[in-house]
Amino acid sequence: MTSADAAAHLGVAEGTVSSWRARGVGPRHLTLARRVHLYRAEDLDSWRKLNAGS
């Protein structure tokens, strides 16, 4: 899914996902091109569980 889809899945703004990605603290993702980042739902769910208390 795209960054916008990932943000909706996590219930945060797309800019938040972008910020996490830039700082290296966000969910695992695949970069296909400079501005194309894709996420798997399983990775988002795992990341959310690990960071639930943060």
Secondary structure by P-SEA (a helix, b strand, c coil): ccaaaaaaaacccaaaaaaaaaaccccbbbbccccbbbbbaaaaaaaaaaaccc
